[in-house]
Amino acid sequence: MAFVRRYIGILLLLLAPLVIYSLVHGALNHIDPAGKKDINNPVIWIIIITIFTPIALGLMIFGWYAFRGEYDRNPEKSAQL
């Protein structure tokens, strides 16, 4: 089980920057002042990137802790924390 947690940690470490990059890349491709659709509005993209960047960074931190093995032992009592 520890191997699976570490594997998922590596996956999250690689996936989080990829998500941030794809959001910024999608925003740069879709923002168009002459566009009439909502996807062309820069305000919506700023809101989306502002919301999902901390989520992706949190997943990256969670992945780092999983990769380091912080979740390998499960305490049975609160005194073991």
HELIX and SHEET records of a PDB file:
HELIX    1   1 ALA A    2  HIS A   30  1                                  29    
HELIX    2   2 ASP A   38  ASN A   40  5                                   3    
HELIX    3   3 PRO A   42  ARG A   68  1                                  27    
HELIX    4   4 SER A   78  GLN A   80  5                                   3    
END                                                                             
